[in-house]
Amino acid sequence: MSGLRAWQREALDRYLENAPRDYLAVATPGAGKTTFALRLAAELLAARTVDRVFVVVPTEHLKTQWARAAAAAGIQLDPAFSNTGGVLNPSYHGIVVTYAQVAVHPAKHRVLATSRRTLVILDEVHHGGDARSWGDGIAEAYGAVTRRLCLTGTPFRSDDAAIPFVRYVEDAEGHRVSAADYTYGYREALRDGVVRPVVFLAYSGQARWRDSAGEEFAARLGEILSPEETTRAWRTALDPSGDWIPAVLRAAHTRLTQMRREVPDAGGLVIASDAKSARAYRRILEGLSGTPVALVLSDEEGSSERIAAFAESTDEWMVAVRMVSEGVDVPRLAVGVYATSASTPLFFAQAVGRFVRSRRPGETASVFLPSVPVLLDLASQMEAQRNHVLGKPHRADEGWDDDLVAEANRRADEPDDLPAYESLGADAELDYLIYDGSSYGTATVAGSPEEADYLGLPGLLDPEQMRLLLQRRQAEQLDAAERAAAGPGAGADAPAVPPPPGAGSGSPAVPPPPGAAAPAAGAAGGFAAMSEDLPRLRKELNTLVSMTAARTGRPHGQIHNEIRARCGGPPTAMCTAEQLRTRISVLRSW
């Protein structure tokens, strides 16, 4: 037990005390779910409670990763087991298979799992609801086994597909809510130093595109727009032939270079939407990086080997499509670029989870992302604890636009329901830094000296030091804006804002962007701590906007923009509860 973290010991003690047949352990990505599961498996094997261990994972790469981790723990698992052969190698304690493998031939896996006393570990069990065949497959294959251990870092879904072997209890509103036997969230892991704090750098910019009729459009990324306009602006920004993504990749590389001065093997990961974009991003990074840029595509052989090689190297960058967003263990990843239009809370949480694993005290992670309301909302709620609610999908509860979410999560090879368009390019601007649920406005042009100052944040600060440093810099920016508005000589006697304790004299002082405007009232120091009322208020605001649009025939985005212009403040996703109430009040007066 001495080699386990406190939460792992507690979860293991709870399991051994009750000896349940089913056990759901929810631990934030990067907290060490695999270590906990393998220690539990070792205990059950040693006690002869079970004779074998089967592990079920969502991707092929994770089969190899689990087998290697198990071998280090003294448990031999066969990652090469196939349905064709179907015979267990007696030199192994068990096998690692994918959910898809089980779904193809559940009867065969049922025979294997029930022929002897077996512990089945279902890794990222929320995938059991991805497809009906997956859920039905594992239910048939493992319904009668001796023990089942379900693991997940994200115990929720955006639909009503029940997760097999997960217990649901009724809440006060009559909805069935998933119930974990042990939960270890991001907030607790951050407090214990198990995960790193994450700073999100959100980039906006003016995007331009032309439709099939030759008409040109322009929209600012991050403004409240129609679903079609938001999708076009978002995709235009991610277009490698434009200006936005090269500018953001340069900024991310600058940040990584800065961090490698303190953490020499720090690595970066770009998560792309599709293979074509991934290859283009790799070419851009090759012009910036002094080391080889790894490319990992899920449909190519050798992907697992390339991930493992990158993990063991000191190279700077890896570019990958979706397969690296979940379960992949590369602890040295410290800088990420979220260059995909996927926006479900499940995908976002798993993607960000690649960067939070802590190796030493004081390490921070930086994730660059488009300044899109749904992503800003997810970034500001990193510490929110979610459960799977049947009959009440999360995005509907939180006021997200279903059409936008569905379009953003469309795979590149799916048919596009939107009219054809041609990307004309987008510029980039560092819009916000988001940390610990608070936003710090910057309004800094990409490539400017002011942006370089923000990218030079220390890479070794504890959570409280990072919070104080950002608050200090926001205060400096507000003070400079007030002095500029008051005229020359004003504010000369204003007291200096003290630096955060422990930041050291080497922390770069960040000058405010020239001509930066002060944030709206109520926004100083970032938006307020997340309130339980925010999802309800966003939903109420969106409902009123929809009602106004139906009555007037005006686009939703136009109404949102008019309300924002009248009331001031940031985009809806960044508003405090009070700012949302003000906008709701104005809409009701209409």
C-alpha positions in Angstrom: 0.0 0.0 0.0 3.0 2.3 0.5 3.4 2.8 -3.2 -0.2 4.0 -3.7 -1.5 7.5 -3.6 -3.9 8.4 -0.8 -7.0 8.2 -3.0 -5.9 4.8 -4.4 -5.4 3.4 -0.9 -8.8 4.7 0.2 -10.6 3.3 -2.9 -8.8 0.0 -2.5 -9.7 -0.2 1.3 -13.3 0.5 0.5 -13.4 -2.2 -2.1 -11.7 -4.8 0.1 -13.9 -4.0 3.0 -17.2 -4.5 1.1 -16.0 -7.0 -1.6 -18.7 -6.0 -4.1 -19.3 -7.8 -7.3 -19.5 -4.4 -9.2 -17.5 -1.4 -8.3 -17.4 2.0 -10.2 -14.3 4.1 -9.6 -14.4 7.6 -11.0 -11.1 9.4 -11.0 -10.1 12.5 -13.0 -7.8 11.8 -16.1 -4.2 11.6 -15.0 -5.0 10.6 -11.4 -3.8 6.9 -11.8 -6.8 4.7 -12.4 -4.7 2.1 -14.1 -2.4 1.8 -11.1 -5.4 1.4 -8.8 -7.0 -1.2 -11.0 -3.9 -3.3 -11.3 -3.2 -3.2 -7.6 -6.8 -4.4 -6.9 -6.3 -7.1 -9.5 -3.1 -8.3 -7.8 -4.9 -8.4 -4.4 -7.7 -10.5 -5.8 -5.3 -12.8 -7.6 -3.2 -13.3 -4.5 -6.2 -14.0 -2.4 -7.5 -16.6 -5.0 -10.7 -14.6 -5.2 -10.2 -14.7 -9.0 -8.1 -16.8 -11.3 -7.9 -14.5 -14.3 -8.1 -10.8 -15.3 -9.7 -9.5 -18.4 -9.3 -5.8 -19.4 -11.7 -4.2 -21.9 -10.5 -0.9 -23.5 -11.9 1.5 -26.1 -8.9 1.6 -28.6 -6.3 -0.8 -30.0 -3.5 1.4 -28.7 -4.7 1.1 -25.1 -4.3 -2.7 -25.3 -0.6 -2.4 -25.5 -0.4 0.3 -22.9 -2.4 -1.8 -20.4 -0.3 -4.9 -21.1 2.9 -2.9 -20.4 1.6 -1.4 -17.2 0.3 -4.8 -16.0 3.7 -6.4 -16.7 5.3 -3.8 -14.5 2.9 -4.8 -11.7 3.7 -8.5 -12.1 0.5 -9.3 -14.0 0.9 -10.8 -17.5 -1.9 -9.8 -19.9 -2.0 -10.8 -23.6 -2.8 -7.8 -25.8 -2.7 -9.9 -29.0 -5.7 -12.1 -28.2 -7.9 -12.3 -31.3 -11.5 -13.6 -31.8 -10.2 -15.9 -34.6 -8.0 -18.0 -32.4 -10.1 -17.7 -29.3 -7.7 -19.7 -27.1 -6.2 -18.2 -24.0 -2.4 -18.6 -23.7 -1.8 -20.3 -20.3 1.4 -18.3 -19.7 -0.7 -15.2 -19.2 -3.0 -14.1 -16.3 -5.5 -12.8 -18.8 -6.1 -10.8 -21.9 -6.7 -7.2 -23.0 -9.5 -6.7 -25.7 -11.5 -3.8 -27.1 -15.2 -3.2 -26.7 -15.5 -3.7 -30.5 -13.9 -7.2 -30.2 -16.4 -8.2 -27.6 -19.3 -6.8 -29.5 -18.4 -8.9 -32.6 -18.5 -12.2 -30.7 -19.9 -11.8 -27.2 -20.8 -15.5 -26.8 -17.2 -16.5 -27.2 -16.1 -13.9 -24.6 -18.8 -15.1 -22.2 -17.5 -18.7 -22.4 -14.0 -17.5 -21.7 -14.9 -15.2 -18.8 -17.1 -17.7 -17.1 -15.0 -20.8 -17.5 -12.9 -19.7 -14.5 -13.3 -17.1 -11.8 -12.6 -13.8 -13.6 -12.2 -10.1 -12.8 -13.2 -8.0 -15.7 -11.9 -4.4 -15.7 -13.9 -2.1 -18.0 -11.7 0.8 -18.8 -13.5 4.1 -19.7 -16.7 2.3 -19.2 -18.8 5.2 -20.5 -17.9 3.8 -24.0 -20.2 0.9 -23.2 -23.0 3.2 -24.4 -21.3 4.4 -27.6 -23.1 1.9 -29.8 -25.9 -0.5 -28.9 -23.8 -3.4 -30.0 -21.0 -2.4 -27.6 -23.3 -2.2 -24.6 -25.2 -5.4 -25.5 -21.9 -7.1 -26.2 -20.3 -6.5 -22.8 -23.7 -7.1 -21.0 -23.9 -10.6 -22.6 -20.2 -11.4 -22.3 -19.7 -10.3 -18.7 -23.1 -10.5 -17.1 -22.2 -13.6 -15.1 -18.5 -13.1 -14.2 -17.2 -13.2 -10.7 -16.1 -9.5 -10.3 -16.4 -6.4 -12.4 -14.4 -3.2 -11.9 -15.6 -0.2 -14.0 -13.2 2.8 -14.5 -13.8 6.2 -16.0 -12.5 9.7 -15.7 -15.7 11.1 -17.3 -18.8 9.2 -16.0 -21.2 11.1 -18.2 -22.6 11.1 -21.7 -24.6 13.6 -23.8 -27.3 11.0 -24.6 -29.6 8.6 -22.8 -27.7 5.4 -23.6 -27.3 3.7 -20.3 -23.8 2.5 -19.3 -23.8 -1.2 -18.6 -22.9 -2.4 -15.0 -23.3 1.2 -13.7 -25.8 1.8 -10.9 -28.3 4.6 -11.4 -30.3 6.2 -8.6 -33.2 8.6 -8.8 -32.6 12.2 -7.9 -35.0 14.8 -6.5 -36.4 15.6 -10.0 -37.1 11.9 -10.8 -34.1 11.5 -13.2 -31.8 8.4 -12.9 -28.3 9.5 -12.1 -25.1 7.4 -12.2 -23.7 6.6 -8.8 -20.0 5.9 -8.3 -18.6 3.8 -5.5 -15.6 6.0 -5.3 -15.0 9.5 -6.8 -11.8 11.5 -7.0 -12.4 14.7 -9.0 -10.0 17.2 -10.6 -10.4 19.7 -7.8 -9.3 17.1 -5.2 -6.4 15.9 -7.4 -5.3 19.5 -7.9 -5.3 20.0 -4.2 -3.2 16.9 -3.6 -0.7 17.7 -6.3 -1.7 14.7 -8.4 -2.5 16.7 -11.4 -1.2 20.0 -12.8 -3.2 23.2 -13.0 -4.2 24.2 -16.5 -4.1 27.6 -18.1 -6.3 27.9 -21.2 -5.3 30.5 -23.8 -8.3 31.3 -26.0 -7.6 32.9 -29.4 -10.3 34.8 -31.3 -10.0 36.6 -34.6 -11.9 37.8 -37.7 -12.8 34.9 -40.0 -13.8 35.3 -43.6 -15.4 32.9 -46.1 -17.3 32.9 -49.4 -20.4 30.8 -50.1 -21.2 28.9 -53.3 -23.0 32.0 -54.7 -19.9 34.1 -54.4 -21.1 36.2 -51.4 -18.4 36.9 -48.8 -19.0 36.8 -45.1 -17.0 37.8 -42.0 -17.5 37.0 -38.4 -15.4 37.3 -35.2 -14.6 34.0 -33.7 -16.2 33.8 -30.3 -19.1 36.2 -30.8 -22.6 34.9 -30.4 -23.6 33.9 -34.0 -25.9 31.5 -35.6 -24.9 27.8 -35.5 -23.9 28.0 -39.2 -21.9 31.1 -38.8 -20.1 29.8 -35.7 -19.3 26.6 -37.5 -17.9 28.4 -40.6 -15.8 30.8 -38.5 -14.5 27.9 -36.4 -13.6 25.7 -39.4 -12.1 28.7 -41.2 -9.8 29.3 -38.2 -8.7 25.7 -38.2 -7.9 25.8 -41.9 -4.1 25.2 -42.2 -4.0 27.4 -45.4 -5.2 30.4 -43.4 -3.4 32.7 -40.9 -5.1 31.7 -37.6 -3.8 28.2 -37.0 -0.2 29.0 -38.1 -0.2 32.0 -35.6 -1.6 29.8 -32.8 0.9 27.0 -33.5 3.7 29.6 -33.4 2.4 30.9 -30.1 2.1 27.4 -28.7 5.7 26.6 -29.8 6.9 29.8 -28.1 5.1 28.7 -24.9 6.7 25.2 -25.1 10.1 26.7 -25.7 9.7 28.8 -22.6 8.6 25.9 -20.5 11.5 23.7 -21.7 13.9 26.1 -20.1 12.5 24.9 -16.7 11.3 21.4 -17.8 13.8 20.3 -20.5 11.7 17.3 -21.7 8.3 19.1 -21.8 6.3 18.0 -24.9 3.4 19.4 -26.9 0.4 17.8 -28.6 -1.8 19.1 -31.3 -5.2 17.4 -31.5 -6.5 17.6 -35.1 -10.0 16.9 -36.6 -8.8 14.7 -39.5 -5.7 13.2 -41.1 -5.4 15.9 -43.8 -5.3 18.7 -41.3 -3.0 16.8 -39.1 -0.4 16.4 -41.9 -0.7 20.1 -42.7 -0.2 21.1 -39.0 2.8 18.8 -38.9 4.4 20.7 -41.8 3.9 24.0 -40.0 5.5 22.7 -36.8 8.4 21.2 -38.7 9.4 24.7 -39.7 9.3 25.8 -36.1 10.7 22.8 -34.1 14.3 21.8 -33.7 13.3 18.1 -33.2 11.2 15.6 -35.3 7.4 16.1 -35.3 5.6 12.8 -34.6 2.4 12.2 -36.6 -0.2 9.7 -35.2 -3.2 8.7 -37.3 -5.6 6.1 -36.0 -6.0 4.4 -39.3 -2.3 3.8 -39.8 -0.3 0.8 -38.6 2.4 1.5 -36.0 0.4 4.3 -34.3 1.0 2.7 -30.9 4.7 2.4 -31.5 4.9 6.1 -32.5 3.1 7.2 -29.4 5.4 5.1 -27.2 8.5 6.4 -29.0 7.4 10.0 -28.5 6.7 9.3 -24.8 10.2 8.0 -24.3 12.0 10.8 -26.3 12.6 14.4 -25.6 11.2 15.6 -28.9 9.0 18.7 -28.8 5.8 18.0 -30.8 3.3 15.3 -31.7 0.3 15.8 -34.0 -2.6 13.4 -33.7 -6.2 12.8 -34.6 -8.8 11.7 -32.0 -7.1 8.5 -30.8 -4.7 10.4 -28.5 -7.5 12.3 -26.8 -8.3 9.5 -24.4 -6.4 7.1 -22.2 -3.0 7.7 -23.8 -0.3 8.2 -21.1 2.5 10.6 -22.1 3.2 12.4 -18.8 5.7 14.9 -20.3 2.9 16.6 -22.3 2.7 20.2 -21.0 1.4 22.2 -24.0 -1.6 21.4 -26.1 -3.4 22.9 -29.1 -7.1 22.0 -29.3 -7.3 22.2 -33.1 -10.5 20.3 -33.6 -14.2 21.2 -33.8 -15.2 18.4 -31.4 -17.0 20.0 -28.5 -18.8 17.5 -26.3 -17.9 17.7 -22.6 -16.8 14.1 -22.8 -14.3 14.6 -25.6 -13.0 17.9 -24.2 -12.4 16.5 -20.7 -10.5 13.5 -22.1 -8.5 15.7 -24.4 -7.5 18.1 -21.7 -6.7 15.1 -19.5 -3.7 14.3 -21.6 -1.9 17.4 -20.2 -2.8 17.3 -16.5 -0.6 14.4 -15.2 1.8 15.8 -12.6 5.4 14.7 -12.4 6.9 17.3 -10.1 5.6 20.1 -7.8 4.9 23.4 -9.5 4.4 22.2 -13.1 1.6 23.9 -15.0 0.0 22.9 -18.4 -1.1 25.3 -21.2 -3.8 24.5 -23.6 -4.5 26.7 -26.7 -8.0 26.7 -28.1 -10.4 28.6 -30.3 -12.4 31.3 -28.5 -15.7 29.6 -29.1 -18.5 29.9 -26.5 -19.0 26.2 -26.0 -15.2 25.6 -25.5 -14.9 28.6 -23.2 -17.7 27.2 -21.1 -16.1 23.8 -20.8 -12.7 25.4 -20.0 -14.2 27.5 -17.2 -15.9 24.4 -15.7 -12.9 22.1 -15.6 -13.5 21.4 -11.9 -17.2 20.7 -12.2 -18.1 17.1 -11.2 -20.6 15.6 -13.6 -22.6 12.4 -13.6 -24.6 10.6 -16.3 -28.3 11.7 -16.1 -30.8 9.6 -18.0 -33.6 11.6 -19.6 -31.7 14.9 -19.2 -28.7 15.1 -21.5 -26.0 17.5 -20.3 -25.8 19.9 -23.2 -29.6 20.5 -23.1 -29.4 21.2 -19.4 -26.6 23.7 -19.9 -28.1 25.7 -22.7 -25.8 24.6 -25.5 -27.1 24.8 -29.0 -27.8 21.2 -30.2 -27.4 22.1 -33.9 -23.9 23.7 -33.2 -22.8 20.8 -31.1 -23.9 18.2 -33.7 -22.2 20.1 -36.5 -19.0 20.7 -34.6 -18.7 17.0 -33.8 -19.3 15.9 -37.3 -16.4 13.8 -38.6 -14.5 15.2 -41.6 -15.7 12.3 -43.9 -19.4 12.7 -43.1 -21.7 14.6 -45.5 -22.0 18.3 -44.7 -25.5 19.6 -44.4 -24.4 23.2 -44.6 -24.0 25.0 -47.9 -20.7 24.8 -49.6 -18.2 27.5 -48.7 -14.6 28.6 -49.3 -12.4 29.6 -46.5 -10.7 33.0 -47.1 -8.7 33.1 -43.9 -8.7 34.3 -40.3 -6.4 36.4 -38.2 -5.6 35.5 -34.6 -5.8 37.4 -31.4 -5.2 36.2 -27.8 -8.6 36.9 -26.3 -8.6 35.4 -22.8 -6.6 33.4 -20.3 -8.8 31.1 -18.4 -7.6 29.6 -15.1 -9.5 28.1 -12.1 -12.9 29.1 -13.5 -11.9 32.7 -14.0 -11.2 34.7 -17.2 -8.5 37.3 -17.7 -8.9 39.5 -20.8 -5.9 40.3 -22.9 -7.1 41.5 -26.4 -3.6 41.0 -27.7 -2.7 40.6 -31.4 -0.9 37.3 -32.2 2.8 37.8 -32.8 3.0 41.1 -30.8 5.5 41.8 -28.0 2.5 41.8 -25.6 1.5 38.3 -26.6 5.1 37.1 -26.0 4.8 38.5 -22.5 1.8 36.4 -21.8 3.4 33.3 -23.4 6.3 33.8 -21.0 4.4 32.9 -17.9 6.5 30.8 -15.5 6.1 27.1 -16.0 6.8 26.2 -12.4 4.2 27.8 -10.2 1.8 26.2 -7.7 -1.9 26.8 -8.3 -2.2 29.6 -5.8 0.9 31.4 -7.2 -0.5 31.1 -10.7 -3.8 32.5 -9.6 -2.2 35.5 -7.8 0.1 36.2 -10.8 -2.8 36.3 -13.2 -4.8 38.5 -10.9 -1.9 40.9 -10.5 -1.5 41.2 -14.3 -5.2 41.7 -14.8 -5.1 44.5 -12.1 -2.1 46.1 -13.9 -4.0 46.0 -17.2 -7.1 47.6 -15.6 -5.0 50.3 -13.9 -3.2 51.1 -17.2 -6.5 51.5 -19.0 -7.8 53.8 -16.3 -4.7 55.9 -16.5 -5.0 56.1 -20.3 -8.6 57.2 -20.0 -7.7 59.8 -17.3 -5.0 61.4 -19.4 -1.2 62.0 -19.0 0.1 62.0 -15.5 -2.9 60.4 -13.9 -2.3 57.6 -11.4 1.3 58.3 -10.8 0.9 57.8 -7.1 -1.1 54.6 -7.4 0.3 51.8 -5.2 2.0 49.0 -6.9 0.3 45.6 -6.9 2.6 43.2 -5.0 3.8 40.1 -6.8 2.4 36.7 -5.8 4.3 35.0 -3.0 6.9 32.6 -4.3 6.8 33.8 -7.9 10.3 35.2 -7.5 11.9 38.2 -9.0 12.4 36.3 -12.3 8.7 36.4 -13.1 8.3 38.6 -16.1 6.2 41.7 -15.6 3.6 41.8 -18.3 2.8 45.3 -19.7 -0.9 45.8 -20.7 -1.7 45.8 -24.4 -1.7 49.3 -25.9 -5.1 50.9 -25.8 -6.7 48.0 -24.0 -10.2 48.8 -22.8 -11.2 48.0 -19.3 -13.6 45.0 -18.9 -17.2 45.7 -18.2 -18.4 46.2 -14.6 -18.3 43.0 -12.7 -15.6 41.4 -14.8 -12.5 42.8 -13.1 -10.2 40.1 -12.1 -11.9 37.6 -14.3 -15.5 36.3 -14.0 -16.7 35.3 -10.6 -16.4 31.8 -9.2 -18.7 29.4 -11.0 -22.2 29.5 -9.7 -24.7 26.7 -9.6 -27.2 29.2 -11.2 -25.1 29.7 -14.4 -26.5 26.7 -16.4 -30.0 27.7 -15.5 -29.4 31.4 -16.4 -27.8 30.6 -19.7 -30.7 28.3 -20.6 -33.2 31.1 -19.6 -31.3 33.6 -21.7 -31.2 31.3 -24.7 -34.9 30.6 -24.4 -35.7 34.3 -24.3 -33.5 34.9 -27.4 -35.3 32.0 -29.2 -38.7 33.5 -28.3 -37.6 37.0 -29.5 -36.2 35.5 -32.7 -39.5 33.6 -33.4 -41.5 36.8 -32.8 -39.3 39.2 -34.8 -37.9 36.9 -37.5 -34.3 38.1 -36.6 -31.4 35.7 -36.3 -30.4 34.5 -32.8 -26.9 35.8 -33.2 -28.0 39.3 -34.0 -30.2 39.4 -30.9 -27.3 38.1 -28.7 -25.0 40.8 -30.1 -27.5 43.6 -29.6 -28.0 42.5 -26.0 -24.3 42.4 -25.4 -23.8 45.8 -27.0 -26.5 47.3 -24.8 -25.4 45.6 -21.5 -21.6 45.3 -22.1 -19.5 42.4 -20.8 -18.0 39.3 -22.4 -19.6 36.6 -24.6 -22.5 34.7 -23.0 -20.3 31.7 -22.1 -18.0 34.0 -20.1 -20.7 36.0 -18.2 -21.1 36.1 -14.5 -24.5 35.3 -13.0 -25.2 39.0 -12.5 -24.3 39.8 -16.1 -26.7 37.1 -17.3 -29.5 38.4 -15.1 -29.0 41.9 -16.6 -29.3 40.5 -20.1 -32.4 38.5 -19.2 -34.0 41.6 -17.6 -33.4 43.6 -20.8 -34.9 40.8 -23.0 -37.9 40.5 -20.7 -38.5 44.3 -21.1 -38.7 43.8 -24.8 
